[in-house]
Structures are given as structure tokens and as C-alpha cells.
Amino acid sequence: MGPSHHFHIDQRGHSITVTVRNEGSRTSEIEVLVDGKEISLQHVRGRGTTVVGGELPGEPPRPFRVLVHQPRLGSSVPRCTLEMDDTQQPIPERAGV
């Protein structure tokens, strides 16, 4: 198994954590947690952008999307973006996790 990349952001009083685990040169696993609870686990084949949907708890629940971009060429470091309320915000990578 290849390296893992961890991303984290606090949003509206909740935490969103994304882990991208490279399982090989062309496959990866993407896990999304909200407040420490898994809301999505996807096995992805190939590179490019994967979209994962979820909701922040509350009344009403707030939908969001996480865009995970894995470059096809060059650097194998993925990037994550949070899309919520018609805005996009980069999710920073957590160092040393």
C-alpha cells in the first residue's frame, strides 16, 4: 500500500476529515469523516477528480461535497476542496498524521 494523505477542516462547528490512501499506482481509497464518524468510503480506480457528498448534522442538515483531485501525471499528491453553500474552499493537508 502506498502513502496516505490526510486533510482536515472545521466548518460550522463540525469537523470534516478526508483520508486518501493510495493502494497502488492506479487505485485509491477515499474516506470522509464528519465529527469522527465515517460517512463515506469509496474505492476509486484511475486518477482525476472524485466527488463525495455528505451532510453536516443539524436542523436542517447542511449538504456538502468534497472534491478529491488526484493528478494523472507528475506529483502524486492529491488536493481536496470543500464545496458548500455555493462556495469552494481548499481543505488543508494535515502534516505528520
C-alpha positions as CSV (number, residue, x, y, z in Angstrom):
1,M,0.0,0.0,0.0
2,G,1.3,3.5,-0.8
3,P,1.3,6.7,1.2
4,S,-1.8,8.1,2.9
5,H,-2.8,11.8,2.8
6,H,-5.0,13.4,5.5
7,F,-7.0,16.6,5.1
8,H,-9.0,18.4,7.7
9,I,-11.2,21.4,8.0
10,D,-13.6,22.8,10.7
11,Q,-16.9,24.1,9.2
12,R,-19.9,25.4,11.1
13,G,-18.9,23.8,14.4
14,H,-18.2,20.4,12.8
15,S,-15.0,18.7,11.6
16,I,-14.6,17.2,8.2
17,T,-11.6,14.8,7.7
18,V,-10.7,13.2,4.4
19,T,-8.1,10.4,4.0
20,V,-6.8,9.4,0.7
21,R,-4.9,6.0,0.7
22,N,-3.0,5.0,-2.4
23,E,-3.5,1.3,-2.8
24,G,-1.4,1.0,-6.0
25,S,-0.4,3.1,-8.9
26,R,-4.0,3.4,-10.3
27,T,-6.3,2.7,-7.3
28,S,-7.0,4.5,-4.1
29,E,-9.4,4.6,-1.1
30,I,-11.1,7.8,-0.1
31,E,-12.6,8.0,3.4
32,V,-14.7,11.0,4.6
33,L,-15.4,11.5,8.3
34,V,-17.8,14.1,9.9
35,D,-17.1,14.7,13.6
36,G,-15.1,11.5,13.6
37,K,-17.8,9.3,12.1
38,E,-17.3,7.7,8.7
39,I,-19.9,8.9,6.2
40,S,-18.3,7.6,3.0
41,L,-15.7,5.1,1.9
42,Q,-15.0,4.8,-1.8
43,H,-12.6,2.7,-3.7
44,V,-11.5,4.6,-6.8
45,R,-9.8,3.2,-9.9
46,G,-7.8,5.7,-12.0
47,R,-6.9,9.3,-11.4
48,G,-8.8,12.5,-11.9
49,T,-11.5,14.1,-9.7
50,T,-13.8,12.2,-7.4
51,V,-16.8,13.8,-5.8
52,V,-18.0,12.7,-2.4
53,G,-21.3,14.0,-1.0
54,G,-22.3,14.3,2.6
55,E,-24.2,16.4,5.2
56,L,-23.3,18.2,8.3
57,P,-25.7,17.4,11.2
58,G,-28.2,20.0,12.4
59,E,-31.7,21.3,11.6
60,P,-31.8,21.4,8.7
61,P,-28.8,19.2,7.7
62,R,-26.3,21.1,5.5
63,P,-25.3,19.2,2.4
64,F,-21.7,19.5,1.1
65,R,-19.4,17.9,-1.4
66,V,-15.7,17.1,-1.2
67,L,-13.8,17.1,-4.5
68,V,-10.7,15.0,-4.4
69,H,-8.3,15.6,-7.3
70,Q,-5.6,13.1,-7.9
71,P,-3.2,14.2,-10.7
72,R,-2.8,11.9,-13.7
73,L,0.8,12.9,-14.3
74,G,3.6,14.3,-12.2
75,S,3.1,14.7,-8.5
76,S,1.0,12.1,-6.8
77,V,-0.1,14.4,-4.0
78,P,-3.9,14.8,-4.1
79,R,-5.8,18.0,-3.4
80,C,-9.1,18.3,-1.6
81,T,-11.8,21.1,-1.9
82,L,-14.9,21.6,0.1
83,E,-18.0,22.8,-1.8
84,M,-20.7,24.1,0.4
85,D,-23.3,26.9,0.2
86,D,-22.2,27.7,-3.4
87,T,-18.6,28.3,-2.4
88,Q,-15.4,26.3,-2.7
89,Q,-12.7,26.2,-0.1
90,P,-9.4,24.2,-0.1
91,I,-9.1,21.6,2.6
92,P,-5.6,21.8,4.0
93,E,-3.5,18.7,4.4
94,R,-2.6,17.7,7.9
95,A,1.1,17.3,8.5
96,G,2.5,14.5,10.5
97,V,-0.5,12.3,10.7
